Amino acid sequence: MIASRTFHRLAPSSSSCTTTTHRIIFRSKIIQRRLFSTDKESIKEGTNTTVLKTKESSSWWTSAEWWGRLGALAGWGMSGSAIYDAQFQSPDIISMNMTSVLIVYSSLFARWAWIVKPQNLLLASCHVTNVAAQLNQLRRALNYKLEQGHKEDVEKFVYTAAAGAVGGAACLVAGPVVRKKLMAANLGLLTTIAAAEAGPFTVHFWAPMSKWLISGASFMDLHRDTDKISIAQYSALTLTGLFFSRYSLLVNPINYTLCSVNIALFGSSAWHLGRKINADYIVDKKEDK
């Protein structure tokens, strides 16, 4: 009797089991609701964050596509100026040094625009066009030199250009091989430089360097005769420097070398453009009066 009574007390009743079960189910439902609401809130927060990021990326100031299009349009202005000058300007205003630099520059930037992120096909096409236009300008300049009896100057230029082309081709062939060996050699800083996305073994480095040649050519001719300055060409170069100064900070990989060279290009080209406008439209008008 005592044992049976004790067992009866210890054994839970069916009503208490049912109550406990209900409590467990109720608590599990509450937990599920909390988890579900948390998911909703996290989804809302994620959505809001995405919307904010989208708004930021869609802003013209932070849009790589926007600045890339402006840079491409300025590049088309450069190509257009070469085509315009070929039709309406005398070949004596053509600078063979600047034209040669522009050929190398546009060749490299056509490649850069193809592989940069986001890809800029408008810019790539304008540089391909510019290569063709500048080659035509170079042909006109060489023919003019020959007509003026400067055969020795033409031969010297051709030999120099040929040597430069051979050197460039050798670098293109040997560059990838040297880079792989340096990356595998684990030489500390040299390996880090070789593996860099915008390092000296990539077009991300050499495209801006070619633009330094343009800026250098402009700085070397700071006192060039204004009669030999093309307004169309230097307007395009000035706008290119302006737009690319911002564009270079929005692409992937970010290119600080490209930013710095475009600041220099903007300054030197604007200087020449200002001198030309002053000579043709301000000083001349004063003299006419």
C-alpha positions as CSV (number, residue, x, y, z in Angstrom):
1,M,0.0,0.0,0.0
2,I,2.7,2.4,1.0
3,A,4.7,1.6,-2.2
4,S,1.7,2.1,-4.4
5,R,0.8,5.4,-2.8
6,T,4.4,6.6,-3.2
7,F,4.4,5.6,-6.9
8,H,1.1,7.3,-7.4
9,R,2.5,10.6,-6.0
10,L,5.6,10.4,-8.1
11,A,3.9,9.6,-11.3
12,P,2.7,12.7,-13.2
13,S,-1.0,13.0,-13.9
14,S,-2.2,13.1,-17.5
15,S,-3.5,16.6,-17.0
16,S,-0.1,17.9,-15.8
17,C,1.6,16.3,-18.8
18,T,-0.9,18.0,-21.1
19,T,-0.3,21.4,-19.5
20,T,3.5,21.0,-19.8
21,T,3.1,20.0,-23.5
22,H,1.0,23.1,-24.1
23,R,3.5,25.3,-22.4
24,I,6.4,23.9,-24.5
25,I,4.4,24.4,-27.7
26,F,3.4,27.9,-26.7
27,R,7.0,28.8,-25.9
28,S,8.3,27.3,-29.2
29,K,5.7,29.3,-31.1
30,I,6.9,32.5,-29.4
31,I,10.5,31.7,-30.2
32,Q,9.6,31.0,-33.8
33,R,7.7,34.3,-34.0
34,R,10.7,36.2,-32.6
35,L,13.1,34.5,-34.9
36,F,10.8,35.1,-37.9
37,S,10.4,38.8,-37.0
38,T,14.2,39.1,-36.6
39,D,14.6,37.7,-40.0
40,K,12.2,40.2,-41.4
41,E,13.9,43.0,-39.6
42,S,17.3,41.9,-40.9
43,I,15.9,41.5,-44.4
44,K,14.5,45.1,-44.1
45,E,17.8,46.4,-42.8
46,G,19.7,44.6,-45.6
47,T,17.3,46.0,-48.1
48,N,17.6,49.5,-46.8
49,T,21.4,49.2,-46.9
50,T,21.3,47.9,-50.4
51,V,19.0,50.8,-51.4
52,L,21.4,53.3,-49.8
53,K,24.4,51.8,-51.5
54,T,22.5,51.8,-54.8
55,K,21.7,55.5,-54.4
56,E,25.3,56.2,-53.6
57,S,26.6,54.3,-56.6
58,S,24.0,56.0,-58.8
59,S,25.2,59.4,-57.8
60,W,27.1,61.1,-60.7
61,W,30.0,62.0,-58.5
62,T,30.6,58.3,-57.4
63,S,29.6,56.7,-60.7
64,A,32.6,55.2,-62.6
65,E,30.3,54.7,-65.6
66,W,29.4,58.4,-65.7
67,W,33.0,59.7,-65.5
68,G,34.1,56.9,-67.9
69,R,31.6,58.1,-70.5
70,L,32.8,61.7,-70.1
71,G,36.4,60.6,-70.4
72,A,35.5,58.6,-73.5
73,L,33.7,61.6,-75.1
74,A,36.8,63.7,-74.4
75,G,38.8,60.9,-76.0
76,W,36.5,61.0,-79.1
77,G,37.2,64.7,-79.2
78,M,40.9,63.9,-79.5
79,S,40.2,61.5,-82.3
80,G,37.9,64.0,-83.9
81,S,40.4,66.7,-83.7
82,A,43.0,64.6,-85.5
83,I,40.5,63.8,-88.2
84,Y,39.5,67.5,-88.4
85,D,43.1,68.7,-88.6
86,A,43.8,66.2,-91.4
87,Q,41.0,67.7,-93.4
88,F,41.4,71.4,-92.8
89,Q,44.8,72.1,-91.2
90,S,48.3,72.3,-92.8
91,P,50.7,69.5,-91.9
92,D,53.3,72.0,-90.7
93,I,51.4,72.4,-87.4
94,I,51.8,68.6,-86.6
95,S,54.2,67.8,-83.8
96,M,55.7,64.5,-84.7
97,N,56.8,63.9,-81.1
98,M,53.3,64.5,-79.7
99,T,51.7,62.4,-82.5
100,S,54.1,59.5,-81.8
101,V,53.3,59.7,-78.1
102,L,49.6,59.8,-78.8
103,I,49.9,56.6,-80.9
104,V,51.5,54.7,-78.0
105,Y,49.2,56.3,-75.5
106,S,46.0,55.3,-77.4
107,S,47.3,51.8,-78.0
108,L,47.8,51.2,-74.3
109,F,44.6,52.8,-73.3
110,A,42.6,50.8,-75.7
111,R,43.8,47.7,-73.9
112,W,43.3,49.3,-70.5
113,A,39.7,50.3,-71.2
114,W,39.0,46.7,-72.3
115,I,40.2,45.0,-69.1
116,V,39.4,47.6,-66.4
117,K,36.4,47.2,-64.2
118,P,33.8,48.4,-65.2
119,Q,34.7,47.8,-68.8
120,N,34.7,50.9,-71.0
121,L,34.0,49.9,-74.6
122,L,33.3,53.4,-75.6
123,L,36.7,54.5,-74.5
124,A,38.4,51.5,-76.1
125,S,36.8,52.2,-79.5
126,C,37.7,55.9,-79.4
127,H,41.4,55.0,-78.7
128,V,41.4,52.5,-81.6
129,T,40.1,55.2,-83.8
130,N,42.7,57.7,-82.4
131,V,45.5,55.3,-83.3
132,A,44.4,55.2,-86.9
133,A,43.9,59.0,-87.0
134,Q,47.3,59.8,-85.4
135,L,49.0,57.4,-87.8
136,N,47.5,59.3,-90.7
137,Q,48.7,62.6,-89.1
138,L,52.2,61.2,-88.7
139,R,52.1,60.1,-92.4
140,R,51.2,63.7,-93.4
141,A,53.9,65.2,-91.3
142,L,56.6,62.9,-92.7
143,N,55.5,63.5,-96.3
144,Y,55.6,67.3,-95.6
145,K,59.2,66.9,-94.2
146,L,60.2,65.1,-97.3
147,E,58.7,67.7,-99.6
148,Q,60.6,70.4,-97.7
149,G,63.9,68.5,-98.2
150,H,64.4,67.3,-94.7
151,K,65.1,63.7,-95.6
152,E,67.7,63.2,-92.9
153,D,65.3,64.2,-90.2
154,V,62.7,61.8,-91.6
155,E,65.2,58.9,-91.6
156,K,66.4,59.7,-88.1
157,F,62.8,59.7,-86.9
158,V,62.0,56.4,-88.6
159,Y,65.0,54.6,-87.1
160,T,64.2,55.9,-83.7
161,A,60.5,54.8,-84.0
162,A,61.6,51.4,-85.2
163,A,64.0,50.9,-82.3
164,G,61.2,51.9,-79.9
165,A,58.7,49.5,-81.5
166,V,61.2,46.6,-81.2
167,G,61.9,47.5,-77.6
168,G,58.2,47.6,-76.8
169,A,57.6,44.3,-78.5
170,A,60.4,42.7,-76.5
171,C,58.9,44.0,-73.2
172,L,55.4,42.6,-74.2
173,V,56.9,39.1,-74.8
174,A,59.3,39.0,-71.8
175,G,57.1,40.8,-69.3
176,P,54.7,37.9,-68.3
177,V,57.6,35.5,-68.1
178,V,59.6,37.7,-65.8
179,R,56.6,38.5,-63.7
180,K,55.8,34.8,-63.1
181,K,59.4,34.1,-62.0
182,L,59.5,37.0,-59.6
183,M,56.2,36.0,-58.1
184,A,57.4,32.4,-57.6
185,A,60.8,33.5,-56.2
186,N,59.4,35.0,-53.0
187,L,61.7,37.9,-52.9
188,G,59.7,40.1,-50.5
189,L,59.2,43.6,-51.9
190,L,60.0,42.6,-55.5
191,T,57.5,39.8,-55.4
192,T,54.9,42.1,-53.9
193,I,55.5,44.7,-56.7
194,A,55.4,42.0,-59.4
195,A,52.1,40.7,-58.1
196,A,50.4,44.1,-57.7
197,E,47.2,44.6,-59.7
198,A,48.4,47.9,-61.0
199,G,52.1,47.1,-60.9
200,P,54.8,47.6,-63.5
201,F,54.0,44.3,-65.2
202,T,50.4,45.4,-66.1
203,V,48.8,47.9,-68.5
204,H,47.3,49.6,-65.4
205,F,50.8,51.0,-64.8
206,W,52.0,51.6,-68.4
207,A,48.9,53.3,-69.7
208,P,49.3,56.2,-67.1
209,M,53.0,56.3,-67.9
210,S,52.3,56.9,-71.6
211,K,50.1,59.8,-70.5
212,W,53.1,61.2,-68.6
213,L,54.8,61.3,-71.9
214,I,52.0,63.5,-73.2
215,S,52.3,65.8,-70.2
216,G,56.0,65.8,-70.6
217,A,55.8,66.8,-74.2
218,S,53.4,69.6,-73.3
219,F,55.7,70.9,-70.5
220,M,58.7,70.8,-72.9
221,D,56.8,73.0,-75.4
222,L,55.4,75.5,-72.9
223,H,56.6,78.3,-75.2
224,R,55.7,76.7,-78.5
225,D,54.6,79.1,-81.3
226,T,50.8,79.5,-80.9
227,D,50.4,79.2,-84.7
228,K,51.3,75.5,-84.3
229,I,48.9,74.8,-81.5
230,S,45.6,73.0,-82.4
231,I,42.7,74.3,-80.4
232,A,40.7,71.1,-81.1
233,Q,43.5,68.9,-79.9
234,Y,44.3,70.8,-76.8
235,S,40.7,71.3,-75.9
236,A,40.3,67.5,-76.0
237,L,43.5,67.0,-73.9
238,T,42.3,69.5,-71.3
239,L,38.9,67.8,-70.9
240,T,40.6,64.4,-70.8
241,G,42.8,65.5,-68.0
242,L,39.8,66.9,-66.1
243,F,37.5,63.9,-66.4
244,F,40.1,61.2,-65.9
245,S,41.4,62.8,-62.7
246,R,38.1,61.7,-61.1
247,Y,37.5,58.5,-63.2
248,S,40.8,57.0,-62.1
249,L,39.7,56.9,-58.5
250,L,36.5,55.0,-59.2
251,V,37.7,52.1,-61.3
252,N,39.0,48.8,-60.1
253,P,41.9,48.7,-59.4
254,I,42.1,52.3,-58.2
255,N,44.9,54.0,-60.2
256,Y,46.6,56.9,-58.3
257,T,49.3,57.1,-61.0
258,L,46.5,57.8,-63.6
259,C,45.0,60.4,-61.3
260,S,48.3,62.3,-60.8
261,V,49.2,62.3,-64.5
262,N,45.8,63.6,-65.5
263,I,46.1,66.5,-63.1
264,A,49.4,67.3,-64.8
265,L,47.9,66.8,-68.2
266,F,45.0,69.2,-67.4
267,G,47.4,71.9,-66.2
268,S,49.8,71.7,-69.2
269,S,47.1,71.4,-71.8
270,A,45.0,74.2,-70.3
271,W,48.1,76.4,-70.4
272,H,48.6,75.8,-74.1
273,L,44.9,76.2,-74.8
274,G,44.8,79.5,-72.9
275,R,47.8,80.8,-74.8
276,K,46.2,79.9,-78.2
277,I,42.9,81.5,-77.3
278,N,44.6,84.6,-76.0
279,A,46.7,84.9,-79.2
280,D,43.9,84.3,-81.7
281,Y,40.9,85.8,-80.1
282,I,42.0,88.4,-77.5
283,V,45.3,89.9,-78.7
284,D,44.4,89.9,-82.4
285,K,41.1,91.7,-81.7
286,K,42.9,94.4,-79.7
287,E,45.4,94.9,-82.6
288,D,42.5,95.1,-85.1
289,K,40.9,97.9,-83.1
